[in-house]
Amino acid sequence: MRVTWGEMKKLWNWKMLAIIGVVCLMFYIMFMSYYVEYYKKGNHPQAELITYAEQLARRYGTSVTPEQLADFIAGERTPLIAEAESHIQTMPIFAEAGIYSFDDYITIKEERWERESTQAEIDAVWTLLSEECDYVGFKWEALEHYERNYVYSPNTHENPDSFYHVLNERERQRFDESVANNEHLSILSYWTYSNTNDYVMFFSVLLMLSVLILVSPLLVSDRNGNVHHLQYSSKLGRKVVYRQFAATLLLSAPVIKCKKTPNKKCSFMAKVDSI
């Protein structure tokens, strides 16, 4: 234990900690800041989908039934239409495109797949999607996305055009299991999973990089000073590498502290040492 403690003291070098701090800051700014600072900014309709997912989670928890989702959409749709109507009535660009109500807007937007839209119609549609109208168009698209995709329809199996019929046997089995376990009622956004997955990947790389920077001077200094010859001359010394590894883990792992409370019960406080 004394050898391990000695290795820990050699690792705890303020210069190396300062270097690691700078490396972590630069790595965060270059690769990880996007997943924190721009998670819900500037990406549409990703931002609206995440916002609605947060509202659903606060109201119903991590899963939502079709009835709860229908109630939520009905409550959000009315004020959203009113907000869109106010922009349409007050902005001349909509009148130039022949849009005088939100129904007109929806009609023109749907007809763009059937006929060629005029420039005035294109400008009007993008105006309602813009920051100038507080992204009302994207909010409406996000609501429609939840209504279409976040409630499983039992007719999926019977519908010959359904994706279910192109799945192989294992995929169908997994799909049926997810439906049986009500996993299809989860409101977890794909973007939440994707951003978290990427962030954890970069965090793991940063953690390994920090450990390598922390340990490398210890190994190099022992090699340059020919200390390893002295270490290998004894049975205990030949295991010093394992103790160095243990010292690194002890500095990287959470430190669990236990203190007695007034009622003589033990409370645990975990403190993670950031490397």
KOLTOR-924085 format. One record per residue (C-alpha): residue number from 1; residue in one letter; chain; z, y, x. Coordinates in nm, 2 decimals. Example, Ala and Ser with C-alpha at 12.3 -4.5 7.8 and 13.67 -1.06 7.14 Angstrom:
+-----+--------+--------+--------+--------+--------+
! num ! residu ! chaine !      w !      v !      u !
+-----+--------+--------+--------+--------+--------+
!   1 !      a !      A !   0.78 !  -0.45 !   1.23 !
!   2 !      s !      A !   0.71 !  -0.11 !   1.37 !
+-----+--------+--------+--------+--------+--------+
***
This chain:
+-----+--------+--------+--------+--------+--------+
! num ! residu ! chaine !      w !      v !      u !
+-----+--------+--------+--------+--------+--------+
!   1 !      m !      A !   0.00 !   0.00 !   0.00 !
!   2 !      r !      A !   0.07 !   0.23 !   0.29 !
!   3 !      v !      A !  -0.28 !   0.18 !   0.42 !
!   4 !      t !      A !  -0.43 !   0.26 !   0.08 !
!   5 !      w !      A !  -0.21 !   0.57 !   0.05 !
!   6 !      g !      A !  -0.33 !   0.68 !   0.40 !
!   7 !      e !      A !  -0.69 !   0.64 !   0.30 !
!   8 !      m !      A !  -0.63 !   0.84 !  -0.02 !
!   9 !      k !      A !  -0.49 !   1.13 !   0.18 !
!  10 !      k !      A !  -0.80 !   1.12 !   0.41 !
!  11 !      l !      A !  -1.02 !   1.12 !   0.10 !
!  12 !      w !      A !  -0.84 !   1.42 !  -0.05 !
!  13 !      n !      A !  -1.01 !   1.68 !   0.16 !
!  14 !      w !      A !  -1.04 !   2.02 !   0.01 !
!  15 !      k !      A !  -1.37 !   2.09 !   0.19 !
!  16 !      m !      A !  -1.53 !   1.78 !   0.05 !
!  17 !      l !      A !  -1.39 !   1.86 !  -0.30 !
!  18 !      a !      A !  -1.54 !   2.21 !  -0.27 !
!  19 !      i !      A !  -1.88 !   2.06 !  -0.18 !
!  20 !      i !      A !  -1.86 !   1.82 !  -0.47 !
!  21 !      g !      A !  -1.77 !   2.11 !  -0.70 !
!  22 !      v !      A !  -2.08 !   2.29 !  -0.59 !
!  23 !      v !      A !  -2.30 !   1.98 !  -0.62 !
!  24 !      c !      A !  -2.16 !   1.91 !  -0.97 !
!  25 !      l !      A !  -2.23 !   2.27 !  -1.08 !
!  26 !      m !      A !  -2.58 !   2.26 !  -0.96 !
!  27 !      f !      A !  -2.65 !   1.92 !  -1.10 !
!  28 !      y !      A !  -2.51 !   2.03 !  -1.44 !
!  29 !      i !      A !  -2.72 !   2.34 !  -1.45 !
!  30 !      m !      A !  -3.04 !   2.16 !  -1.36 !
!  31 !      f !      A !  -3.00 !   1.84 !  -1.56 !
!  32 !      m !      A !  -2.71 !   1.84 !  -1.81 !
!  33 !      s !      A !  -2.67 !   2.19 !  -1.95 !
!  34 !      y !      A !  -2.97 !   2.15 !  -2.18 !
!  35 !      y !      A !  -2.79 !   1.87 !  -2.38 !
!  36 !      v !      A !  -2.49 !   2.10 !  -2.43 !
!  37 !      e !      A !  -2.62 !   2.46 !  -2.46 !
!  38 !      y !      A !  -2.96 !   2.39 !  -2.63 !
!  39 !      y !      A !  -2.85 !   2.09 !  -2.84 !
!  40 !      k !      A !  -2.90 !   2.28 !  -3.17 !
!  41 !      k !      A !  -3.10 !   2.58 !  -3.04 !
!  42 !      g !      A !  -3.47 !   2.65 !  -3.06 !
!  43 !      n !      A !  -3.58 !   2.30 !  -3.16 !
!  44 !      h !      A !  -3.69 !   2.27 !  -3.52 !
!  45 !      p !      A !  -3.64 !   2.09 !  -3.74 !
!  46 !      q !      A !  -3.40 !   1.91 !  -3.50 !
!  47 !      a !      A !  -3.15 !   2.19 !  -3.53 !
!  48 !      e !      A !  -3.15 !   2.18 !  -3.91 !
!  49 !      l !      A !  -3.12 !   1.80 !  -3.92 !
!  50 !      i !      A !  -2.82 !   1.81 !  -3.69 !
!  51 !      t !      A !  -2.66 !   2.09 !  -3.89 !
!  52 !      y !      A !  -2.70 !   1.89 !  -4.22 !
!  53 !      a !      A !  -2.57 !   1.58 !  -4.05 !
!  54 !      e !      A !  -2.25 !   1.77 !  -3.94 !
!  55 !      q !      A !  -2.20 !   1.90 !  -4.29 !
!  56 !      l !      A !  -2.24 !   1.55 !  -4.44 !
!  57 !      a !      A !  -2.00 !   1.41 !  -4.18 !
!  58 !      r !      A !  -1.74 !   1.67 !  -4.27 !
!  59 !      r !      A !  -1.78 !   1.61 !  -4.64 !
!  60 !      y !      A !  -1.83 !   1.24 !  -4.67 !
!  61 !      g !      A !  -1.75 !   1.08 !  -4.32 !
!  62 !      t !      A !  -1.99 !   0.89 !  -4.10 !
!  63 !      s !      A !  -2.18 !   0.72 !  -4.39 !
!  64 !      v !      A !  -2.31 !   0.85 !  -4.72 !
!  65 !      t !      A !  -2.41 !   0.67 !  -5.04 !
!  66 !      p !      A !  -2.73 !   0.76 !  -5.23 !
!  67 !      e !      A !  -2.53 !   0.93 !  -5.50 !
!  68 !      q !      A !  -2.34 !   1.15 !  -5.24 !
!  69 !      l !      A !  -2.66 !   1.24 !  -5.06 !
!  70 !      a !      A !  -2.83 !   1.33 !  -5.39 !
!  71 !      d !      A !  -2.53 !   1.55 !  -5.48 !
!  72 !      f !      A !  -2.54 !   1.72 !  -5.14 !
!  73 !      i !      A !  -2.92 !   1.79 !  -5.15 !
!  74 !      a !      A !  -2.89 !   1.93 !  -5.51 !
!  75 !      g !      A !  -2.61 !   2.17 !  -5.39 !
!  76 !      e !      A !  -2.81 !   2.28 !  -5.08 !
!  77 !      r !      A !  -3.15 !   2.31 !  -5.26 !
!  78 !      t !      A !  -3.06 !   2.58 !  -5.52 !
!  79 !      p !      A !  -2.94 !   2.85 !  -5.27 !
!  80 !      l !      A !  -3.22 !   2.76 !  -5.03 !
!  81 !      i !      A !  -3.49 !   2.82 !  -5.30 !
!  82 !      a !      A !  -3.32 !   3.14 !  -5.39 !
!  83 !      e !      A !  -3.32 !   3.26 !  -5.03 !
!  84 !      a !      A !  -3.69 !   3.16 !  -5.00 !
!  85 !      e !      A !  -3.78 !   3.35 !  -5.32 !
!  86 !      s !      A !  -3.61 !   3.66 !  -5.19 !
!  87 !      h !      A !  -3.83 !   3.66 !  -4.88 !
!  88 !      i !      A !  -4.14 !   3.58 !  -5.08 !
!  89 !      q !      A !  -4.08 !   3.87 !  -5.32 !
!  90 !      t !      A !  -4.00 !   4.13 !  -5.05 !
!  91 !      m !      A !  -4.26 !   4.05 !  -4.78 !
!  92 !      p !      A !  -4.62 !   4.15 !  -4.83 !
!  93 !      i !      A !  -4.76 !   3.87 !  -4.62 !
!  94 !      f !      A !  -4.69 !   3.62 !  -4.90 !
!  95 !      a !      A !  -4.87 !   3.83 !  -5.16 !
!  96 !      e !      A !  -5.17 !   3.86 !  -4.94 !
!  97 !      a !      A !  -5.19 !   3.47 !  -4.93 !
!  98 !      g !      A !  -5.15 !   3.45 !  -5.31 !
!  99 !      i !      A !  -4.79 !   3.32 !  -5.28 !
! 100 !      y !      A !  -4.56 !   3.48 !  -5.55 !
! 101 !      s !      A !  -4.30 !   3.21 !  -5.58 !
! 102 !      f !      A !  -4.15 !   2.92 !  -5.39 !
! 103 !      d !      A !  -4.36 !   2.68 !  -5.60 !
! 104 !      d !      A !  -4.67 !   2.85 !  -5.49 !
! 105 !      y !      A !  -4.56 !   2.81 !  -5.13 !
! 106 !      i !      A !  -4.50 !   2.44 !  -5.17 !
! 107 !      t !      A !  -4.84 !   2.40 !  -5.34 !
! 108 !      i !      A !  -5.03 !   2.57 !  -5.07 !
! 109 !      k !      A !  -4.84 !   2.38 !  -4.80 !
! 110 !      e !      A !  -4.92 !   2.05 !  -4.96 !
! 111 !      e !      A !  -5.29 !   2.14 !  -5.01 !
! 112 !      r !      A !  -5.34 !   2.21 !  -4.64 !
! 113 !      w !      A !  -5.41 !   1.84 !  -4.60 !
! 114 !      e !      A !  -5.68 !   1.84 !  -4.87 !
! 115 !      r !      A !  -5.86 !   2.16 !  -4.79 !
! 116 !      e !      A !  -5.90 !   2.41 !  -4.52 !
! 117 !      s !      A !  -5.63 !   2.68 !  -4.54 !
! 118 !      t !      A !  -5.71 !   3.05 !  -4.50 !
! 119 !      q !      A !  -5.56 !   3.25 !  -4.22 !
! 120 !      a !      A !  -5.35 !   3.44 !  -4.46 !
! 121 !      e !      A !  -5.20 !   3.12 !  -4.60 !
! 122 !      i !      A !  -5.13 !   2.98 !  -4.25 !
! 123 !      d !      A !  -4.96 !   3.31 !  -4.15 !
! 124 !      a !      A !  -4.75 !   3.30 !  -4.47 !
! 125 !      v !      A !  -4.64 !   2.94 !  -4.42 !
! 126 !      w !      A !  -4.54 !   3.00 !  -4.06 !
! 127 !      t !      A !  -4.35 !   3.32 !  -4.16 !
! 128 !      l !      A !  -4.12 !   3.12 !  -4.38 !
! 129 !      l !      A !  -4.07 !   2.88 !  -4.09 !
! 130 !      s !      A !  -3.99 !   3.16 !  -3.85 !
! 131 !      e !      A !  -3.66 !   3.33 !  -3.74 !
! 132 !      e !      A !  -3.77 !   3.63 !  -3.95 !
! 133 !      c !      A !  -3.69 !   3.43 !  -4.26 !
! 134 !      d !      A !  -3.39 !   3.25 !  -4.10 !
! 135 !      y !      A !  -3.59 !   2.92 !  -4.07 !
! 136 !      v !      A !  -3.58 !   2.86 !  -4.44 !
! 137 !      g !      A !  -3.90 !   2.65 !  -4.42 !
! 138 !      f !      A !  -3.75 !   2.42 !  -4.16 !
! 139 !      k !      A !  -3.43 !   2.39 !  -4.36 !
! 140 !      w !      A !  -3.63 !   2.28 !  -4.66 !
! 141 !      e !      A !  -3.82 !   2.02 !  -4.45 !
! 142 !      a !      A !  -3.49 !   1.89 !  -4.32 !
! 143 !      l !      A !  -3.36 !   1.84 !  -4.67 !
! 144 !      e !      A !  -3.69 !   1.66 !  -4.76 !
! 145 !      h !      A !  -3.65 !   1.44 !  -4.46 !
! 146 !      y !      A !  -3.30 !   1.33 !  -4.56 !
! 147 !      e !      A !  -3.42 !   1.26 !  -4.91 !
! 148 !      r !      A !  -3.71 !   1.05 !  -4.80 !
! 149 !      n !      A !  -3.56 !   0.86 !  -4.50 !
! 150 !      y !      A !  -3.18 !   0.84 !  -4.52 !
! 151 !      v !      A !  -3.15 !   0.63 !  -4.84 !
! 152 !      y !      A !  -3.26 !   0.27 !  -4.83 !
! 153 !      s !      A !  -3.47 !   0.17 !  -5.12 !
! 154 !      p !      A !  -3.43 !  -0.19 !  -5.24 !
! 155 !      n !      A !  -3.80 !  -0.20 !  -5.32 !
! 156 !      t !      A !  -3.88 !  -0.21 !  -4.95 !
! 157 !      h !      A !  -3.90 !  -0.58 !  -4.95 !
! 158 !      e !      A !  -4.13 !  -0.60 !  -5.25 !
! 159 !      n !      A !  -4.36 !  -0.31 !  -5.16 !
! 160 !      p !      A !  -4.67 !  -0.46 !  -4.99 !
! 161 !      d !      A !  -4.73 !  -0.14 !  -4.80 !
! 162 !      s !      A !  -4.38 !  -0.13 !  -4.66 !
! 163 !      f !      A !  -4.31 !  -0.15 !  -4.29 !
! 164 !      y !      A !  -4.09 !  -0.45 !  -4.37 !
! 165 !      h !      A !  -4.39 !  -0.68 !  -4.39 !
! 166 !      v !      A !  -4.51 !  -0.60 !  -4.04 !
! 167 !      l !      A !  -4.18 !  -0.70 !  -3.88 !
! 168 !      n !      A !  -4.13 !  -1.03 !  -3.70 !
! 169 !      e !      A !  -3.86 !  -1.28 !  -3.80 !
! 170 !      r !      A !  -3.60 !  -1.15 !  -3.56 !
! 171 !      e !      A !  -3.67 !  -0.79 !  -3.67 !
! 172 !      r !      A !  -3.64 !  -0.88 !  -4.03 !
! 173 !      q !      A !  -3.31 !  -1.06 !  -3.97 !
! 174 !      r !      A !  -3.17 !  -0.76 !  -3.79 !
! 175 !      f !      A !  -3.29 !  -0.52 !  -4.06 !
! 176 !      d !      A !  -3.14 !  -0.74 !  -4.34 !
! 177 !      e !      A !  -2.81 !  -0.75 !  -4.14 !
! 178 !      s !      A !  -2.80 !  -0.37 !  -4.11 !
! 179 !      v !      A !  -2.86 !  -0.33 !  -4.48 !
! 180 !      a !      A !  -2.59 !  -0.59 !  -4.56 !
! 181 !      n !      A !  -2.34 !  -0.41 !  -4.34 !
! 182 !      n !      A !  -2.43 !  -0.07 !  -4.49 !
! 183 !      e !      A !  -2.55 !   0.06 !  -4.16 !
! 184 !      h !      A !  -2.85 !   0.22 !  -4.34 !
! 185 !      l !      A !  -2.59 !   0.46 !  -4.50 !
! 186 !      s !      A !  -2.50 !   0.61 !  -4.16 !
! 187 !      i !      A !  -2.58 !   0.98 !  -4.13 !
! 188 !      l !      A !  -2.59 !   0.97 !  -3.75 !
! 189 !      s !      A !  -2.89 !   1.18 !  -3.65 !
! 190 !      y !      A !  -3.14 !   1.03 !  -3.41 !
! 191 !      w !      A !  -3.12 !   1.34 !  -3.21 !
! 192 !      t !      A !  -2.74 !   1.30 !  -3.17 !
! 193 !      y !      A !  -2.79 !   0.95 !  -3.03 !
! 194 !      s !      A !  -3.08 !   1.06 !  -2.81 !
! 195 !      n !      A !  -2.90 !   1.36 !  -2.66 !
! 196 !      t !      A !  -2.57 !   1.17 !  -2.61 !
! 197 !      n !      A !  -2.76 !   0.88 !  -2.44 !
! 198 !      d !      A !  -2.94 !   1.11 !  -2.20 !
! 199 !      y !      A !  -2.62 !   1.31 !  -2.12 !
! 200 !      v !      A !  -2.42 !   0.99 !  -2.04 !
! 201 !      m !      A !  -2.70 !   0.87 !  -1.81 !
! 202 !      f !      A !  -2.70 !   1.20 !  -1.61 !
! 203 !      f !      A !  -2.32 !   1.20 !  -1.61 !
! 204 !      s !      A !  -2.32 !   0.85 !  -1.46 !
! 205 !      v !      A !  -2.56 !   0.95 !  -1.19 !
! 206 !      l !      A !  -2.34 !   1.25 !  -1.11 !
! 207 !      l !      A !  -2.03 !   1.04 !  -1.10 !
! 208 !      m !      A !  -2.19 !   0.79 !  -0.85 !
! 209 !      l !      A !  -2.32 !   1.08 !  -0.64 !
! 210 !      s !      A !  -1.98 !   1.24 !  -0.63 !
! 211 !      v !      A !  -1.81 !   0.92 !  -0.52 !
! 212 !      l !      A !  -2.07 !   0.87 !  -0.24 !
! 213 !      i !      A !  -2.01 !   1.23 !  -0.12 !
! 214 !      l !      A !  -1.64 !   1.18 !  -0.13 !
! 215 !      v !      A !  -1.64 !   0.84 !   0.06 !
! 216 !      s !      A !  -1.92 !   0.90 !   0.31 !
! 217 !      p !      A !  -1.71 !   1.12 !   0.56 !
! 218 !      l !      A !  -1.44 !   0.86 !   0.56 !
! 219 !      l !      A !  -1.68 !   0.58 !   0.67 !
! 220 !      v !      A !  -1.87 !   0.80 !   0.91 !
! 221 !      s !      A !  -1.56 !   0.94 !   1.08 !
! 222 !      d !      A !  -1.42 !   0.58 !   1.13 !
! 223 !      r !      A !  -1.75 !   0.47 !   1.27 !
! 224 !      n !      A !  -1.79 !   0.77 !   1.51 !
! 225 !      g !      A !  -1.43 !   0.73 !   1.64 !
! 226 !      n !      A !  -1.48 !   0.36 !   1.69 !
! 227 !      v !      A !  -1.18 !   0.31 !   1.46 !
! 228 !      h !      A !  -1.35 !   0.01 !   1.31 !
! 229 !      h !      A !  -1.31 !  -0.19 !   1.63 !
! 230 !      l !      A !  -0.94 !  -0.14 !   1.61 !
! 231 !      q !      A !  -0.94 !  -0.22 !   1.24 !
! 232 !      y !      A !  -1.14 !  -0.55 !   1.30 !
! 233 !      s !      A !  -0.89 !  -0.66 !   1.57 !
! 234 !      s !      A !  -0.62 !  -0.74 !   1.31 !
! 235 !      k !      A !  -0.61 !  -0.94 !   0.99 !
! 236 !      l !      A !  -0.50 !  -0.64 !   0.79 !
! 237 !      g !      A !  -0.76 !  -0.41 !   0.95 !
! 238 !      r !      A !  -1.04 !  -0.64 !   0.85 !
! 239 !      k !      A !  -0.96 !  -0.57 !   0.49 !
! 240 !      v !      A !  -0.94 !  -0.19 !   0.53 !
! 241 !      v !      A !  -1.28 !  -0.14 !   0.36 !
! 242 !      y !      A !  -1.14 !  -0.30 !   0.05 !
! 243 !      r !      A !  -0.84 !  -0.06 !   0.07 !
! 244 !      q !      A !  -1.08 !   0.23 !   0.11 !
! 245 !      f !      A !  -1.26 !   0.12 !  -0.20 !
! 246 !      a !      A !  -0.93 !   0.09 !  -0.38 !
! 247 !      a !      A !  -0.83 !   0.44 !  -0.27 !
! 248 !      t !      A !  -1.16 !   0.57 !  -0.41 !
! 249 !      l !      A !  -1.10 !   0.40 !  -0.74 !
! 250 !      l !      A !  -0.74 !   0.53 !  -0.76 !
! 251 !      l !      A !  -0.86 !   0.89 !  -0.70 !
! 252 !      s !      A !  -1.14 !   0.85 !  -0.96 !
! 253 !      a !      A !  -0.95 !   0.66 !  -1.23 !
! 254 !      p !      A !  -0.73 !   0.83 !  -1.50 !
! 255 !      v !      A !  -0.37 !   0.88 !  -1.39 !
! 256 !      i !      A !  -0.13 !   0.76 !  -1.65 !
! 257 !      k !      A !   0.20 !   0.94 !  -1.67 !
! 258 !      c !      A !   0.50 !   0.83 !  -1.86 !
! 259 !      k !      A !   0.79 !   1.05 !  -1.94 !
! 260 !      k !      A !   1.10 !   1.00 !  -2.16 !
! 261 !      t !      A !   1.11 !   1.21 !  -2.48 !
! 262 !      p !      A !   1.44 !   1.33 !  -2.63 !
! 263 !      n !      A !   1.45 !   1.03 !  -2.87 !
! 264 !      k !      A !   1.42 !   0.80 !  -2.56 !
! 265 !      k !      A !   1.07 !   0.68 !  -2.65 !
! 266 !      c !      A !   0.80 !   0.67 !  -2.39 !
! 267 !      s !      A !   0.49 !   0.88 !  -2.45 !
! 268 !      f !      A !   0.18 !   0.84 !  -2.24 !
! 269 !      m !      A !  -0.04 !   1.12 !  -2.13 !
! 270 !      a !      A !  -0.37 !   1.04 !  -1.96 !
! 271 !      k !      A !  -0.52 !   1.29 !  -1.72 !
! 272 !      v !      A !  -0.86 !   1.23 !  -1.58 !
! 273 !      d !      A !  -0.91 !   1.36 !  -1.23 !
! 274 !      s !      A !  -1.25 !   1.52 !  -1.22 !
! 275 !      i !      A !  -1.44 !   1.44 !  -0.90 !
+-----+--------+--------+--------+--------+--------+
***
